[in-house]
Amino acid sequence: MPRMQLGERAIVVAMDHARTLGVVQGLEDPGAVLERVLDAGADAVMTSYGVIKHYRQRLIGRVPTFLRLDGGPSIYREDWLRYSEWSLLHSVEDARALGVDGVCVMGFMGGTVEMRTYEIVARVVGDCARDGLPVMVEALPCPAERIPDPTDAQAMASASRIAFELGADIVKTYYTGSPDSFRRVVSGCPAPVLIAGGARMDTMRAALEVVHGSVQAGGRGVVFGRNIWQSPEPARVVRALRGIIHQGATVADAMADAGLTG
């Protein structure tokens, strides 16, 4: 079967959170989440080995699917962006055996595990080169002496550019707060840049404003998790995202067309 490809822009639903968090609100039933978001028009899914293995028939061949290959300790041991350990947990051969359309790994710039994550990225990129399996790199600055503000546009731009230099086909990173600042990230990274959602935002409108700003700056879409499946109406959120990312709608029009309020 030919490998499925992401389009020019994409709504990727991230569902790898439970690998670190364990039980997490909104992901208790991954199969139900998949049905809702795929029926609503999500373009791709990025998730864990266990989810793909268990729900393979609902994913492979139906929608581009990315496998998270790496990981660190659970939240019960260490905090996000402050890891002291990081490992390659699954191989590219594992990914090929599952039949996925791409893989995802981290690049923690400035963190204790920075060099370990870069070694993993380089190894995975090399292993994927044989058949062109796309590699998504989640490139994030970490709190550090030389990175006093991890949300700074220059830090985000540098993390993204390093991911590209290591061979990323797609870069996932945080939005920097405004179209002007995020344009610095996009302009410095030749690979397509998609934004991560992070923690669930206060309102759906706030989340969509972030998406709209990123697209205006040249971003190619989102890799969103909690801002989709922790919503009371995940399908409506996906439809609103489609309006902004694929149809160029304003936030107000996208919300109205999807039937979202708040």
Buried (B, 14 or more C-beta within 10 A) or exposed (E): EEEBEBEEBBBBBBBBBBBBBEEBEBBEEBEEBBBBBBEBBBBBBBBBBEBBEEBBEBBBEEBBBBBBBBBBBEEEEBEEBBBEEBEBBBBBEBBBEBBBBBBBBBBBBBBBBBEBBBBBBEBBBEBBEEEEBBBBBBBBBBEBEEBEEBEBBBBBBBBBBBBBEBBBBBBBBBBBBEBEBBBBBBEBBEBBBBBBBBEBBEEBBEBBBBBBBBBBBBBBBBBBBBBBBBBEBBBBBBBBBBBBBBEEBEBEBBBBBBEBEE
